[in-house]
């Protein structure tokens, strides 16, 4: 079961998006065309098959504009659906509902797109031990929602920010003077609960990293033979993460080398929005 994001994390994003759309005068089109007090019913329907993520964005966007609206969520985040599936039914004040429409659809389509793409990667590595992880290559302001969408698609989350794990990259190594020195400094600086990961770009750096003893080693842009050699040298002592050059055509072979995690920036920076529409219904 996919854990639900608390409303307190989603609502500020939704309200900021609504405020951006409403501008200085609100929805002048709805105010001009729709009689005050008119009600409407509509459904959020999928135009394409996919995986649901962000359905609570719909609920909160509608309720922000009409607290008395009736909202029936038909599916839960993480559920797969076919084209034509009804994701939610809403009955609300017409002016308010129409003002919330684009914000709800934008967030829902974006998050469903991430969940759907993630599910494709997860299916591509089925039968291996590799897990598909996201990165920090997220849309500014949407990280919590986009990482939630990755979970909905069956992936796992990498670190959320700069403060929840140490990730020593090539530039850190360059300043410190070496992989081993960077890991030793990190170990000395943090408590026992802080994980330490180091990026290496060759087998020589891998050996240096193994000697220093991080929790995770990131194998950056390794070829398939290099990945297999890294798995053999490590022999299960430290978790290995493959990164770089990962796409749907390559991920299966990368997983087949025996690495533990494959991080994929494309999950969040390149996922196409899933086509979801709003259809007015009689009544």
PEZI-V99071 format. One line per field, one symbol per residue. ss: DSSP state (A for helix, B for strand, O for the rest). psi: psi as a letter, one per 30 degrees, with the letter a starting at -180 (. if undefined). A space follows every 50 residues. Layout:
ss->???
psi->???
This chain:
ss->OOOOOOAAAAAAAAAAAAAAAAOOOOOAAAAAAOOOOOBBBBBBBBOOOB BOOOAAAAAAAAAAAOOOOBBBBOOOOOOBBOOOOBBBBBBBBAAAAAAA AAAAAAAAAAAAAAAAAAAAAAAAOOOOOOBBBOOOOOOOOOAAAAAAAA AAOOOBOOOOOOOOOBBBOAAAAAAAOOAAAAAAAAAAAOOOOOOBBBBB OOAAAAAAAAAAOOOBBBBBOOOAAAAAAAAAAAOOOOBBBBBOOOOOOO AAAAAOOOOOBBBOOAAAAOOOOOOBBBBBBOO
psi->kkkkkkefeeeeeeeeeeeeefbfgajfeeeefkkkfkllklkjkkflla kkkgffeeeeeefeejfglkkjkfllkfklllkfkkekkkklkeeeeeff eeeeeeeeeeeeeeeeeeeeeeefgkflfkkklaagilkkfgeeeeeeee eefgalkalfaffflkjjaeeeeeefgleeeeeeeeeffllffjkkkkkl glfeeeeeeeffhlekkkjjhkleeeeeeeeeeehgekkkkkkkgkafff eeeeeffglekjkjffeefgkkkkjklkkkll.
